[in-house]
Amino acid sequence: MQEALHHFETPFYAYDLQTLRSRLTQMQQAFPSAEIFYAMKANPRLGILRRLLEWDVFLEAVSLGEVHRAYRAGFKKTEVLLNGPVKTPAILQELAEIGVPILGLDSLADTQRVSQLLPGSRVLLRVNPDLPIATHDHLATGRGESKFGIMPDDVEKVLAAARRGNLEVLGLHVHLGSALSHLEDYHAGYAVMEQLYRQHGPFQVLNLGGGFGLDLDPASLAPSAIALAERLGAELWLEPGRYLVAEAGVLVSKIWGTKHTRRNFMLLDAGMMTLLRPMLYAAEHPVIPLYKGKKMQVWDLAGPVCESGDILARDVQLPTPKEGDALAILQAGAYGSSMSSNYLDYPRPLEILWNGLEWEVLRRKQSWEALFADEI
Ligand SMILES: Cc1ncc(COP(=O)(O)O)c(C=O)c1O
């Protein structure tokens, strides 16, 4: 890392291929019979997707752009599942041109539009299991209040519309939420799916989504998921995102000063434009210093953006830094770069991958030309 700091300008994302590989191995060993559709929204760098393709992983996309990216990385349309709550006619027409992936349908409207514009598609229906999922409100997609999925009582109606509309229904899908750590939530979700399969099945596929929190051991969940798929005679599909990539990436930032108001601040060159999760979900990321210093103090890490909420971490114990010292914000491989923005015309940061031998550049720091390219 010191070598990378020497060569590259901060802030940057640094990933480790070996960690990615071992997280995937853990998941594959826990679920040997499952088809893994990596939720590419967690980290869509082509350099990462191509590795996953080599390792026999498929992709879960949630936008037309992600489908384009998946195809560009080399995935076939049968290896990509497109979910998401809104699929406009323009999106469906473009899919017809570039290749229609497997489609996750989220509502009756979605189903009717797809059967009209893309008849014959292979689809899954996403269920909202209406459960009190324990996670941040913005991440609890399986709650009845969420915008996602078809309520259990409506499944029959939507299923009939899909079948009438000549869609090939592969099965049902549930994604309970993200950053989940309670096994009971999964078990409750599985029970809802079992009931729906008994009522409306059999189906070829059972898609149990992603959401695995970093502290959740997939091996503890696997027996019940695998047994359920076996009981239902369906192929098990999973859509992990965070679990595979979060620990494989850090955001490296330099400290350009300290400041004392009623709190102690370190002033960083990374902020909400490079890591939105603390602001969006009050997410907490561990932080480690890449410098030595004697006096330990409690710090808030402030980004450079002109927003009071631009704080990457609060109450972190760190040694007093010198100007230009660096630190690493951990667990930033998921939803870090993918949620980064050009707010205030900050260019998107450099992203590098340690492949065991050298640092590979996965994405250059965005140039000023690229930043302004689309403006007239
Ligand atoms: C439908 C769907 N599947 C899978 C995921 C991946 O979730 P996670 O990264 O928490 O595993 C998401 C995340 O939002 C999602 O919406």
The ligand as an SDF file (V2000), in Angstrom:
LIG
                    3D

 16 16  0  0  0  0  0  0  0  0999 V2000
  -32.4430   -7.3690   -6.1950 C   0  0  0  0  0  0  0  0  0  0  0  0
  -31.1490   -7.2790   -5.4900 C   0  0  0  0  0  0  0  0  0  0  0  0
  -30.3910   -8.3790   -5.4090 N   0  0  0  0  0  0  0  0  0  0  0  0
  -29.1950   -8.3590   -4.7880 C   0  0  0  0  0  0  0  0  0  0  0  0
  -28.7180   -7.2030   -4.1930 C   0  0  0  0  0  0  0  0  0  0  0  0
  -27.3770   -7.2540   -3.5220 C   0  0  0  0  0  0  0  0  0  0  0  0
  -27.4550   -6.9370   -2.1780 O   0  0  0  0  0  0  0  0  0  0  0  0
  -26.1700   -7.0870   -1.2640 P   0  0  0  0  0  0  0  0  0  0  0  0
  -25.0850   -6.2700   -1.8750 O   0  0  0  0  0  0  0  0  0  0  0  0
  -26.6210   -6.5380    0.0460 O   0  0  0  0  0  0  0  0  0  0  0  0
  -25.8470   -8.5310   -1.2200 O   0  0  0  0  0  0  0  0  0  0  0  0
  -29.4820   -6.0460   -4.2390 C   0  0  0  0  0  0  0  0  0  0  0  0
  -29.0080   -4.8180   -3.5880 C   0  0  0  0  0  0  0  0  0  0  0  0
  -29.5930   -3.7920   -3.5300 O   0  0  0  0  0  0  0  0  0  0  0  0
  -30.7330   -6.0750   -4.9190 C   0  0  0  0  0  0  0  0  0  0  0  0
  -31.5060   -4.9980   -5.0100 O   0  0  0  0  0  0  0  0  0  0  0  0
  1  2  1  0
  2  3  1  0
  2 15  2  0
  3  4  2  0
  4  5  1  0
  5  6  1  0
  5 12  2  0
  6  7  1  0
  7  8  1  0
  8  9  2  0
  8 10  1  0
  8 11  1  0
 12 13  1  0
 12 15  1  0
 13 14  2  0
 15 16  1  0
M  END
$$$$
